[in-house]
Amino acid sequence: MDGPQAEALLAPLRTAVRQQGELVRKLKEEKAPQVDIDRAVAELKARKRVLEAKELALQPKDDIVDRVKMEDTLKRRFFYDQAFSIYGGVSGLYDFGPVGCALKNNIIQAWRHHFIQEEQILEIDCTMLTPEPVLKTSGHVDKFADFMVKDVKNGECFRADHLLKAHLQKLMSDKKCTAEKKAEMENVLTQLDNYGQQELADLFVNYNVKSPVTGNDLSPPVSFNLMFKTSIGPGGNMPGYLRPETAQGIFLNFKRLLEFNQGKLPFAAAQIGNSFRNEISPRSGLIRVREFTMAEIEHFVDPSEKNHPKFENVADLNILLYSSKAQVSGQSAHVMRLGDAVQQLLSDLSFLCREFTVETEGKTFKLTKDMVTVKRFQKTLHVEEIVPNVIEPSFGIGRIMYTVFEHTFRIREGDEQRTYFSFPAVVAPFKCSVLPLSQNQEFMPFVKELSEALTRNGISHKVDDSSGSIGRRYARTDEIGVAFGITIDFDTVNRTPHTATLRDRDSMRQIRAEISELPAVIRDLANGYLTWADVEAKYPQFEGQETGKKDTIEE
């Protein structure tokens, strides 16, 4: 559906969200009872969900991923699969195959280049085993837990909040559900993260939640710590855990890292490695697993000096943002200049700080901006003790991979059975393939020469000299996301200087160039120094080979 038609259908939903957002703001400004504010917020969230669902329904069909075909391709080509599958498999544990492993390593390398090398971040690699006192101090031993319920008959476990949410959403979708009951359940969903053990138990009883698999009764919720416990040493006297995240190692080594940085702030440290969480019911592929690769950064900054020296380099960058103001007014996400977005955020914070209350000796006083005087002065300190602020960007590599799969999965136009991944060349598992036109032995010296040259240039590649047709082999390499393909044909053998064709995966267009030039061309394409349009502008387009098996042409 085109823009004007879709917008006409969305307009009343946007108005409903905006009106409810204004009501929430008004209630907060008037210091209304919290129960009224909570009810209004729940209704706002419900209206936002309706709007988002309608926006998704009106989305062009081409933008919707065919997950069934995508999952089939991922499994069939062994991007990844459930670990220990020949023994029945274990939920939440996955093995990466050759293609998935290469893609994962390339994403990590791109991350390392973008963050660690670009920002000169200090990278460390710490042990995955952590003694109990460390995680006791950080609060993980006592608080790193989710509430769990069990099927009373077969013992199957479920995460309580996820199960309750799914059950309530199912009840709300029933046409017989009254508006009053729906509002009540929306209020429950709004506060789902805040409920304690007994409150969850009461909700399970009130809404008659059963096992979604068997329909059996469920046990009351119990707290389940998500860390894998072990013992360090043969005596078993030192309890420990497999780390639930990579941050602890950075914090524990803060003093050494500060010394390495000549005692100066700001600085950042990063770590890439595996973490472990004993998820109660991992059922979402790479999205929620029990062992996963994390890439985390800890930026240590002086609380009074948070200006980044490179901000001006990105201040003019236009990015898609969904501001809090847009969310409560029914607007869609929109493109904003990054510098303007930060300025707006600072302005909003300034507005929030115009007045505040102070309570002393049982009395409450309101301070407004005109009652406070701020004076600026300069003072030289030879020694200053500060507690650094920390900014922590955290990345789950598996989740990034799945996002890349969804955003790059394609189906060839006119051929529903021909699927492929349009990976950017920088992260593609293999940058190019080398394909002899047939198994003719005359092609093999050129295949060997090209393969060795590509290796010298650091280009990952795949040689496919199987007996299938060239079209079938193109389809096979496209399916695993190989970015480019070199084909050795009879023109390569019969003509001098020797040339070969270079094919672009996405457009399927081909050019012809000398063999000696191709490794450098592919290297520059893979590193982003060249585009396919640049290549087509420089080299002649390939229409078809001009010589055959018995022809020999000297030039």
Secondary structure, 3 states (H helix, E strand, C coil): CCHHHHHHHHHHHHHHHHHHHHHHHHHHHCCCCHHHHHHHHHHHHHHHHHHHHHHHHCCCHHHCCCHHHHHHHHHHCCCEEECCHHHCCCCCCEEECHHHHHHHHHHHHHHHHHHHHHHCCEECCCCCEEEHHHHHHHCHHHHCEEEEEEECCCCCEEEHHHHHHHHHHHHHCCCCCCHHHHHHHHHHHHCHHHCCHHHHHHHHHHCCCCCCCCCCCECCCEEEECCCEEEECCCCCEEEEECCCCHHHHHHCHHHHHHHCCCCCCEEEEEEEEEECCCCCCCCHHHCCCEEEEEEEEEEEECCECCCCCHHHHCCCEEEECCHHHHHCCCCCEEEEHHHHHHHHHHHHHHHCCEEEEEECCEEEEEEHHHCCCCCCCCCCCCCCCCCEEECCEEEHHHHHHHHHHHHEEECCCCCCCEEECCCCCCCCCCEEEEECCCCHHHHHHHHHHHHHHHHCCCCEEECCCCCCHHHHHHHHHHCCCCEEEEECHHHHHCCCCEEEEEECCCCCEEEEECCCHHHHHHHHHCCCCCHHHHHHHCCECCCCCCCCCCCCCC
